[in-house]
């Protein structure tokens, strides 16, 4: 838990369980709303760890002494993402803050001033703002900053193919056979064109899949990042310098950020995908923003998918900030 003995003066707090996707969405919304924010990571105790965002007696102590002591100094706005963030923002709303919950809280949205939920969650209500995909910071300025940070990638031969490898989720497993096949096809295409590869794994990528990523692509010009042993993750540089992106279908957050770039996105692993992520992928396919992976990697015209600025503007308007 972040510590601060004096009452915070920030315009907003962002609150989550610390999982990267939840942190990123809350921070992205605060930044897009133009708010200085204090970030809270919430170490939920039992039984709230399992029952959030439902309020039980003693809920103000759900996240430890620091958060309980900070509650009387609630900021003007609290932005939570995920179930733990949803309970924290409920508590802060009772203390006088306006509260925004990101992702379906699985209880009545009336407990928050606003709920921001992806369309594939199927949530609706007078105080619900829906979006296609997830919130994130990727826009032209973010991409330009990424290119500056990783300027050495400019020397790699074109076309530069970014490869974003996800992992096992509740809606899909990693099929190592299928992964091996499409990495072979991808490597052959890049070698034929004389281009380069910018590849990265994610926190959820199994060790065997990381090993395959390296084995199949490391001989090509470029970079293959597996984990911290390879240094800092160059993910931002990959998006910034890519001429095209090949991305697995398992992560809504990863695919949303890929779709926010100005380049074609080719998606692998669509057919086994199920549930809400599959509905999101199907929406992008219907829009023509992505295509299923084929070895030819044909180019196509794109319009970047960028929902964060729209959601932020609507949230400011509805809350009269």
N, C-alpha and C positions, 0 to 999 in steps of 0.2 A: 504494500500500500504506500502510495506517495505520502510523505510526511510534510506538514506545514503547521507550525504552532500558532501563527497569526491568522486572523480571518482573511480568506482569499479575496482578491479584488477583481478577478477575471469576470468578463461578461458572461461566460458560459463554462459549464463543466461537461466534459465527455466522460461517459462511464460505461465500462464493459468488463467482461471476464478476462481480458488480456489476449484473447485469441486474435491473431493478426487481422483476419477479415473483419471482425467486429470493431476493432480499434480503428482500422483504416476507414470504415464507413462513417463512424461518428466524427472522426477528425476531419474527413472530407466535407461533411455537411457544415460543421462549424466554420471551416475556412471559407467555404463558398458563401456562407451567410455574412462573412466579413467580421467574425467575432474572435476576439482573443479567448483562448480556452485553456483550462486546466484539465489535464488528463488523469482520470482515476482508473486504476486497476482494482477490481473488487474480488478479494479472496473470500468467497462465500462460505459461511459455516453451515453445518447441518442444523436444522432440516431445510433451511432456505436454499441450500445448494441444489436440492431436488425440487422444491416446491415454488421457487420464484417463477412468476412475479406475484404470486398470491401472498397477501400480507397476513402474518400470524402475530400473536402477541410477542412483543419484544423484537419486532422486525428491525427497529432502528439499530440494533446491535448485530445485524446479519453480516456486516462487512468489517467488523472490528471497531476498536476504540477511535481510531482516527476519523473514520467516516461518521460515527455517532457524534463526536465532538464538533464536526464541521456542519452538521445538519442545521443548527440554528443560524448559520451564516450562508444560507442557500443563495446561489447566484441568481441573476435575472432569468437565466435559461439553463436547463439541464437537458442534455442529449444522450440518450442511452441506446446501446445496440446489443441485442441478445437478451436472454431471460434475466440474467443478473442485473444488467443495465436497466431493464424494465422495472424491477423492484426498486432499485435505487432512485430512479426518476419519479416513481410513485411517492416515495418518501419525501423527496425534495419538493414535489408539488404540494404536498401537505404543509411543507415549511415555507411556502410562498413562491417557489420558482415556477416558471412556465416549463412544461415538460414535453419533449419530443421523444417518441419511441421509434427506433428503426428496427424493422422486421416484425412479423406478426407475433404479438405477445401471447396469443392463444387464450386470451380472455377478452372481455368487452373493451373495445378501444376507448370507451368513455373515461377510463381512468387516466388518460393523458390528454393534453391539449391537442396534440397532433400525433398520428401514427403514420410513418412512412414505410410502405410495404411493397415488395415487388409484385407485379401483376400476376405472376405465376403462383403466388400464395392464395389468390382468390378472395382477399379480404376487401370489404367495402364498408363505407360508413361516412357520415357527414364530416368527420374530422380525419379521414384517411386520405393520404396522398399516395397514389400508385405510380410506379415507374417500371420501365423495362430493364431488368437486370439489377445491378447493385450500385451504390454510391461509391465514388472514387475520385481521385484528384486529376485524372488524366485528361488534359486538354492541350491546346497548341503551346501554351507557355510552359507547361510541365514537360512536354516532349522536347522543347527547345532547351530547357535546363538540363534534361537528361543527355542530350547530345553534347552539351558543353562539358558535362561531368565526365563523359566517356568519349572524348574527342578522338582517341586513338582508333576507335572502331571505324572512323571515316576512311582509314587506309585499307580496310578489308575489301576484297573484290566483290563487285555486284553481279547478280542480285544477292543481297544479304537476307538470309532466311532465319527469322527468329523461331525457335522451337520452345514451346512452353509445355512442360510435362507435369501433369497433376498426379493424382494418386487414387487410392481406394477411398470410397465414400459410402454413405448409406444407400446410394442410388446406383453405384457401379463399382465393379472390381477391376483391377488391372489385369488384363489378359496379356501375359508375357509373349505368347505366340503372335498375337495380333500386333503387339507393339514392335516386336522384332521385324515383322513383315513390312510395316509401314516405314520404319526407320531405314530398312534396306532400300526401299523404293525412293525415299527422300534423299538418302545419300547418293544414290545413282543419279538422280536428277540434278542435284547440286554439282556433282563432279562433271556431268555432261555439259552444264552451262558455264563451268569455271567460276562459280560464285563462292560464297562463304556461309558459315553457319554461326548463329548466336543462340546457344541452347542453355536452358536452365531447368533444373528440377524444382519441386516445391517441398515444403515441410512434410507433406503427406505422401511423397513418392517412396515406395518400398525400395530397399537396398538393391534388390535384383533388377528393378527397373532403372535405377540410377546407373548400375553397372552396364546395362544394355545401352543406355543413352551414350555413355562414354565409348563403349566398344564399337558402336556403329558410326559415330560421328567424329571422333577425336582426330582421325587422319585428315579431315578436311580443313581448309583454312578457317580460322575463327576461334571460337571459345566454346567449351562445354563445361558448365558449372554443375557440380553434383551436390556439394555441401560446403560447410565452412572450411574444410580442409583445402578447398580450392580458392580461398580468400573470400572477400566480400561478394555477395550476390550482385551481379551486374544487371539485374532485371530491368531497371529503368533504362539503361543504355540499350538493352535489347529492343525495347519498344521504340525508343527514340530513333535508332538507326535502321530498323527493319524495312526492307522493301516489300516483304510479305511475312505473314505469321502462320505457323502451323501450331495448333493448340489442341490439347485433349479436351473433351466435352464435359468433364466431371465437375468443374468448378465454375459456379456462376460468377464469382468475383473475378477470377482470372480471365474468363471469356468476356466479361463486361469491359475490362480494361483493354483487352486486345481489340475489341470492337470500337473502342473510343479513338483508336489511331486512324491514320489516313490511308492505310494499306489493306489489301485483301487478307481475309482470315480464312484459313482452311482448317476444318475441324475433324479430328479423328475420334473414333469410339462413340459415335452417335447411336448406333443401333442398339447396343446393350443398355444404354442409359434409360432410367425410369424416373417416375415421379415428377416433382416440381422442376428440377433441372432440365428434364426432357422437354417440358412445356416451354421453358425459356429458349432452349436451343431451337425448337420447332418455330418459335416466333421469329428468331433471327434468320432462320432459313427462309421463312415465308417473306420476310422483308427484303431478302437478297443481300443482307449485310455479311453473311458468312456462306460458305459452301462446304459440303462434305469433301474430305481429302480424296484426291486422286493423284496418281504419280506425275501427271503432266503439270500440276500446279498452275493451271491457266489463270491469267490475270483477269480481273473484272473491276468495273467502276464501283466506288464505295462512297457512302455518306457516313461519316463518323457518328456513332451512337453515343451521345453525351447528355445524360439526364440530370446530372448533379446540379448544374447551374439553374435549370428550370425548377427543380424541387426546392432549392434554396430560396429562389425568388418567391415561389408560392408560399413557402413557410413564413418568410418575413412578412408577406402581405397578410396572411391569415392571422398571424400573431401581432400585427401592427407594430412591428419593430422599426 
